[in-house]
Amino acid sequence: NMWQKVRSMWAYVYDHYIDEYDFFHICGDDAYILVDNLRKYLASKQIKHLLNGGTDGFPVYHRKAKVDRKSPVLRPLFLGTPLPYRGSFYPAGGSGYTLNQAALRLFVERALGSHLVDNIDSREDVFTSVLMDKIGISVSDTRDEEGLFRYMHMNPPAFVQRFSTRIFLKPTLPPLPDGIKKVSKETVAIHLNYNLQGFRKGKYSRRDVEELMYRFHDILRGRCDSSFAMLPRYANL
């Protein structure tokens, strides 16, 4: 029932915090957020370009997005890893996604209370995108200047080994580098869910995610070995 939980979260944030922050990021408890990188990205020229009405490659191919090159300052922004879905894109939920104040305001006021209000489903990322579609907001291109994805929506080994731009048909994207070079130095979020099915069967515990969170924190600050074999049971990843 993740969708109903997320609906409640956004409604609560809107009621209590909408005027206090410029951006809002939502993710699960198995995502590691690189706060410094996220803050730097949201203050970057790329974001300022979008806020001032600039466009990127994805909305052009988004079947429902209302692309307006003369749109006002502080246009609604919907940021994440854009993955293809039925002719448009949705932000992969693993690493979470980010809304600016304008997007959250429109999302709650024009869509949240009137669309998919009774759906019981775990696909909150897809449903959020469906509602954004209805009010003309599309997921932006969040790649860095090297064409690498800032939001790591898969766990690191899976992302490095399997993620490919071949899934993008319109627009077509250049292939990603091999191995660790596929990871952006400006990564803002990392999904640490190594095996969701394993969690459901009891193979892994939530304690493992907690340990991974601390492990990544130390790795990213140069305090310990950066091997992906972070726990004994992950040695073969």
N, C-alpha and C positions, 0 to 999 in steps of 0.2 A: 504493500500500500504506500509505496514511496511517493507517488504522485500527490496523494492527499496530504501527506506530511509536508511536502515542499510547498503546496498551495498555502498551508497554514503558516509556514515559516515566512513566505514572502508577504502575506497579509499582515503578519505581526511586525515585520521590519518596516513595512509601509506605514503602519499606524504609529510606530514609536520612534523611527529613526530616519525617515525619508529626507528630512531637511538637515540632518547632522553630518552626512557623508556624501562624497562625490561618487564613489563606486562601492558596489556590494558584490562579494564573491561567495558562492555557495558550493559546498563539496561535502563528501562523506568523511567519516572519521578515519578512512584509510587513504587519504590524500595528504601529501606533504607539500606545504605551501612555502615557497621561497619568497618571503615577504619583501626583502630588499629588491629582488628582481621584479616582482610584481609592481611595487611602488615606482621603480625606475621606468618600467614599461608604460604605466598609466600616465606618466609625466613626459613621455617621449614625443618627438616630432611626429611620429607615425599616428599616435592617438590624437594629437592636436590637429593634424591634417583631417582626420575623420570627424572630429568634433566641429570643425569649421566647414563641413559640407563636402569634404573630399570623399572619393569612392575608392574601392579596391576591386580586385578581380572577381570576388565571389558574388556580390549583389547583382552584377550584370547578368549572371546566369541563373539568378534566383527567380523563379517563375512568378512569385507574388510580391516581391519586394518593391517598394515605391522609391526608386532611385531618383533623387533630386539634387542636382549639382548646386542648386541655389538654396538648399535647406539652411535653416538658421544655425547660429552657433549653439553648441550644446545639444546636438542632435542625439537621439537615442543610440546607444552602443550595446551590442550583444557580442561578447568576446569568449572564445574557447577554441577547441580544435574542431573546425568545420568538417563534418563527414556527410557524404551524399545520402539523401533520403527522399525518394519519390519526387524527383525533379527539383529538390531544393537541398538545404543543408540543415543539420542539427548539430549542436555543440556536444561532443562526446562527454558524458557525465563523469567518467572516471576521475579526471583531474579537476572537475568542477568548471564553472563558467562564471563570467563577470558581467554585471550590468552596471551602467552608469545611472545616475539619478533620474535622468529623463526616461530611460528605458523602463526602469522599475515603476515609475509613476504611470506611464502609459499601459504597461503590462497589467497592473492591478486595477486601474480605473476603467480600462476599456475591454479587458479580456478575462481576467481571473474569475470574476463573479458570474460570467455568462457562458463560458465554454468549458466543456469536459468537467463539469462540476461534480458529477457522480461517478466518474471513472475510478475503478480500483485497479491499479497497475503499477509496475515497478519502473516503467520507462518514462521517468520524469523529464529526462533530457529531451526526448522526442516530443512529449506533450508540450513542454515549454516552448519548443520551436514551432509547433503547430499553432499555438496561441500567438506567438510573435508574428507568424505568417499573416494571421488575420488582421493585424494592425500595421502591416507593412514594414516590419523590422527583421532584418536578416543577420545571420552570423557574419562577422567581419573576418578578413584574412589576418590572422595573428602571427604569421611567420616572421622570423627576423630577417635582416638584410641578406643573409646567406640562404634564405629559403627554407630554414629549419623551423620546426614547429615548437612554439614556446610552451604549449600546454601538453604534457606527456600523459595521454589518456590511458596508456597501457603500463603494466609494470615494466621496469627498465629492461630486463632481458628480453621480454616479448617485443617491446618497442624496437630495440636494437636489431633483433633477429627477424622480425616479421612485418613490421609496419612498412607500407609501400605507398607511393603516390599513384600506383596503377589503378587504385579504386576511384580516382578522380577522372571523369570523362569530360565534363564541361565545368570549369575550365580544365584543360590538361595541365599537369604540373611536371616540372623536370624531376628526374629520379633523385632520390636521396642518397647521400654517401653511404658507404658500408660501415658496419661496426659502430664503435663509439662516436665516430665523426657525425653520426646521424643526430646526436643529441645537441641541442642548442645551448650555447654558453649563456643564453638569456632565458633559460627555462624558468617558468614561474610556478609550475605545479607538477607534481609527480604522483601517479596512482600507484599505491603500494599493495594492491590486491593481487597476490601472486597466484591464487587459485580459489576463485569464488566457489566452485563446486566442492573443493576440498573443505572449505569452511562449512558448507551445508551438511556434509557427511561427517563432520567432526574430526577430519584428518588434521586440520590446523585449528588452533585456538585464536581468539581475539588477542591473547597475550602476544602471539607472534607478530601481529600488526604493530602493537605497541613497541616491541623490541626493534622492529624494522624502522619505526619512526625515529627512535633514539639513534639507531645505527646510521641512518641517512644524515641525521643532524651532525653527527661526528665526522662522517665521511666528507660532507660538504664544507666542513671547517678545517679539514686537513688533520684531524686528530687520530685517524686510524686508517687501516688498509682499505682501499676502494674496491676490493673484489666484490663481485655480485654474490659470492657464497657467504651470505650474511648470517645464516643460521645453518646448522648441520643438515637439516632436512632440505635446504635449498642448494646443496652442494653441486647438484647435477644440472642446475638451471643455466 
